[in-house]
Amino acid sequence: MKKIFILTGEPSGDKLASRVVAKLNQNHSDIEYLSVGGSHLNSLGVKSIYELKEITYIGFTSVILNILKIRNKINLTVKKIIEFNPDILLSVDSPDFTLRVAEKVKKINPHIKTIHYVAPQVWVWREGRVKKFKKYLDHMLLLFNFEKKYFDKENIKNTFVGHPLLENKENSKTDISNLINNDKKIISLFAGSRTSEINILLPILLDFIKLMNEKFNQYYFIFHSTDQNKNLIKNELKKYNFINADIISDENIKTQILSKSIFAVSKSGTVSLEICNSKIPSIIIYKMNFINFLIVKFLVKVKFANIINIINQKEIIPELIQNECNSKEIFKSVVYLLKNPKLMKKQIKDVSKTLDEIRSKTSSTSEVSAVVSNYLGL
């Protein structure tokens, strides 16, 4: 029996990995799995050696404060992988954790094939990392075609697989009429998947809703959340007594809510591509503590936070970062766009053109599973 260890570091990686496992299971029922994963992998019967939330950290300062805990988790993970002795170690995103584990595993057992899905953003910062990857990675799976040049340069085997959030998923339709009144115009809100992000962005978004409610009465605000963070957002939401705000964590319902939205306010990250793919106009927000911001500002090579803006080298989707990320600025930006439908249409048109350039020929999931199957000799 072939064996794969799947290594993730946060909910988004768990979600990506689960799609690959589901695809592999369609053709190969005899693969044994073990993981560091979350609810998505677990729903497919893939056991995790510990809970994903134990390693989900964000920002430099939080990593520094938890450095010993992280080091212990890395060593424990390496030990469990070596004991499992998989044919493939498939690491997904979260490079500061997953690739440290992959490097140690490769040193101990060079026969384990190491494949990494979602290349680290070397085009944003620390391009020098690429040389190091060559020593312990057998294959790099790229979300964007423009990334190839960085890995081709160092002769690292790589495949452009496309971005999974751009795939057309066939979800079973759920009746959401009981959740949303038809006369309400939905604005979808994304405060992040990590607790540390939510703690910063949620109060800002709640104040934004308050400002909107003071001026308008036709909008309905829905927070898109993971199961893990649903209660955190719900408890904060209760304090405001809004009658036009709710929270959704069910994946199928979230997709439908987004498709019915007239606008979205999203934290910077991969979820913004999902919004773009749904052809919903949006703005991007992000804020971190001051020390982290200074470090990031010093290190990064790009002007923008959003991938659409980075690819175009100009602001297609408005960004409110750090000091500009406050309830008043969000309110002003959203109202301005809502009052200018032509600007929203232009944003969707420009975004759609960019998405067409970064889609894979089939689907990201199919491309990844094909590479993995090839390494397994299936």
N, C-alpha and C positions, 0 to 999 in steps of 0.2 A: 504494500500500500504506500502510495506517495504521501509525503507530509509537507505542509506549509505552515510556517509560523507567521502570523500577521501582526505587525507592530504599528500601533497608532499612538497618538499623543493627545488627541482632543476629539470632541464630538464630530467635527466635520470630516476628519480622517476616518473615523469609525464608519461614517455614512458612505464614504467613497469605497472603503474596503468591502463593505457589505454588498455593494452592487457587483463588485468583481467576483466575490464568492458565489453570489446568486447566479451569475453568468457561468462560472466554472461548473457549478452543480447541475446545470442543464445538460451538460455533456459528459461529466465525470463524477459519478456518485461515490467513487472509491478513494477520494482524497481525505486525509485526516488533517484536522485543523487544531491549532491552539493559538491564543492571541493575548495581546494587551489591547482590549477593545471595550466598547460600550454597548448600549442597548440595541443598536442596529445589527451588530455581529451576533449578539446574544440571541436575537430573534430568529437567527438562522441556525441556532444550535452550536455556535462557536464559543467555547468557554474562554473566559479571560482569567489570567493568573492573579489579577487583582483589579480593583475598581479603577476605571479610567480617571475619575476625579482626583485620585491620589497624585497624579503627575501633571495636571493641567494648571500650568502657571503662565502668567503673561508679564512682560516687562522685565527690564534688567534688574530693578531693585528687588522684586519679588523672587526672582531666581537666585540672586545673591543671598537673600534672607533664608532661602530654603536649600542652599547648596549641598549641605550634608545629606539632607533627605533625598535630594535628586540623585546624588552619587550612590547612595545605598540602593535606590530603586534601579539605577542603571546596572549595578552589579548583580542584583537579584534577577533582573530580566535576562541578563547575559547567561547566568547560571541555569535558568529555566529553559532557555533556548537550546543551550548545549545538551542539557538532559533530554530534551524532546528530539534533538538531532534531526531537524527537518531537511528536506531536499532544497527548499527555498525559504529564505527569510525575505518576506515582502514588507518593506517599511513604507508607511504612507504619511507624507507631510511631516510637520513638527520636527524639522531636521536637527535642532539643537538637542533633542532627546533621542530620536530614532536613529540618527546617523552615528551618534556616540556609541549606541548599543551595537549597531552594525559593524563598526570598526573593531570593537573588542571581540565580537563573535568571529569575524573573519581571521583575526590573529590566532584565536584558539583552534578554530576548525575551518581551514581554507576551502574545504570541499563543499561547504554550504554556499549555495548561490545567493548572492545578495542583489535584490532588485528594489529600487526606490521609485515610488510613484509620487509625483508632484516635485519637480526639481526645486531646490532652494533658490530663492530669488537673487542669484549672483549678479544680475543686471541692476539690482537696487543697491547692494553693498556686499563687501567681502568677496570680490571676484576671485581672489587668490585661493579660496577654498577648493576650487575646481581641481587643482593639481593634487590635493590631498584625497579627493574622492576616488581618484584613479587607483589608489592603493587597496581599496576595500570594497568598491562597488563593481558588480559585473554588468549592470544595466541601469540606465536612467530613463525614466518615462516622463516625457515633457508635455505640459499642458498647452504651451504656446510654441509655434513654429520658429519664432525669432530667437528662441533659447538655444537652438541647435548649434549655432556658431560657437558658443562658449564651451560646449562639450566636445564638438568635433575638433576643436583646436588642441585639446589634450588627448585625442583619440580614445575618448570614453564612449563605449557602445551606448547608443541612445535611440529612442523612438518617439516621434511626435504622435501623441495619442489623442490630443484635443481635450477640451475642458468638459468634464461630465455634466456640469450645470447647463450646458448648451444642448444636451440631448433632449429629444422629445419623449417625455415619459407618458406612458398610457396608464393613467390612474383611474381607478373605479370612481365613478361620480357619486358624491354624497349630497344629499339634500341639505343645503345650508340656509334655507329660507327661514327656519326657526331661529337661526343665529343672527341674521342680518335683515333689517327692514329694507324693503326695496327702495324706499324714498331716501335712504341715507347714502351719501357718497363716502366710500371707504378710503381712508388713508392708512396704509400699512406702515408699521413702525418696527424697526429692527435694532435692538439695543445690544446685540452681540450674543455669543454662545458661552463666553467665559464670565464667571462671577465678577471678576475684577473689572471687566468692561462694563457690565451692567450696573455695578455700583457707582460708576462715574456717569454713564450716559442716561440711565433711567430717570434720575431727578430732573435732568435737563429736558427730557422728552415729556415728562409729566407737566412741567411748567409750560412747555410749548402747547400742550393740549389746553391748559387753562387759558392761555392767551387767545387761542383759536376760539374757544367757547365764549369768550367775552365779546367777540365780534361776529361770530357766525353760529348758526344752529343746524346746518344741514350736513355736517360731517360726522362720520363715525370712525373712531380710531381703534385699530387692532394691533396689538403687540404679537409678533411672531417669536415663539420661544422654543427652547428644547424642553423635554420632560423634566430634566434636572433643575432647570431654572424657573419653571412655571410658578411654583409657590412663592419664590422670592419676588417676582414681578407682581403676582396677585396680591400679596400682602401690602406692597407699596401702593398699588392701585386703589386698594380699599380706603386708604387714608384721604383720598381726594374726593370720594363719593361722586365720581363721574357717572352719568347715566348713558354716556355715549362712548364708552371705552371698554375693551375686552381683551382677552388673551387666548391665543390658540397655540397648541403644541402638536396636534395631530398633523402628520406630514401631508396627507391627502387633502385635508381641509385647508391647510396653509396655502397649498398650491392654488386651490380654487379661490380663496380669499384674495390672494395676490392678483389673480387674473381678473377679478371683479373690481380691483382698486382703481382709483383715478390718479393716485399719487403714492409715492413711498419715500420715507426718510430712513436711510440705512447707514449703519456704521460701516466704515471702510473695511472691505474684505471680500471674500469670494461670493457672499450672498448677493452682492450688487450685480453680479453676472446673471443670477437667477431673475432678478428684477428686470434687467435689460432684456433678457430672453423672453420675458412675458410682455415686453413692449409697454412698460409702465414708466412714465416720467418720474424722475427722482432727484434727490440731492444726497450728498455723502457727508457724514459727520464723523469726527473722531477726536478723542481727547485722552491724554495720558498724564501721569503726574509729571511735574516740571523737570525733575532730574532725568527721567526717561526721555522726555521730549528733547532735551539738550543733547543727550547722547545720540539719539536717532538723527537729529538735525545735522550733527557733526559727521555722521558716518554715511548717510544715504547719498546716492548719486542722482536720484530722480527728483523732479520738481513736484510731482503729483502723488496722491495716495491711491487713486483708483486706476485699475488696469486699463480701462477704456481711455482715460486721459493720458496715461503713460504711453500707450501705443500710438496715439495721435499727437503726442507732445503738445497738447493744448487742452484747455478745460471744456470738454463736451458736457460733462455732468458737473454742476457746481459742487465745490468742496468747501466745507466749513470745518477747519482743523484748529485744534488747540484753543487759542483765545477767542476765535470766531465761533467756536462751538458752544453757543449759549442759546437759551430759549428765545431771546429777542431776535437774534440773527436768523435762527431757523424759521421763526414766524415770518419775518420779512421776506426771506427767500422763497418759502412755500407760497405765500400769498401772491408774491410777484409773478411766479410761474403760473399759478392757478388763474390769474387774471390775464395771462398772455398765452392763449392756446397755441398760437403760431410757434412760440418758443418751445413749447412742450413737443409739438409735432416735429420740429427740427431736431430736437434732442433724440427722439425715437428714430428718426431717419438716419442720423449720423451714427447712432449706436448700432442699429441694424446692419449698416454697411460694414462696420468694424467686426461685428460678430460673424458675418459671412466669411471674413478673412481668417478667422481663428477656429473654425469648426473642423473636426476631423472628417474624413470621407465616410466613415461608418458611424461608430460611436466610441467614446473614450473607453467605456466598459468593455466593449468587444475587442478593442485594440490591446488593452491591458491583459485581458484573459488569454488572448492569442500569444502574447509574449511569454506569459507565465506557463501556458501549456507547452510551448516550444521548449522551455528549459526543463520541464518535467518529462519531455520526450513522449508526450501524449498526442 
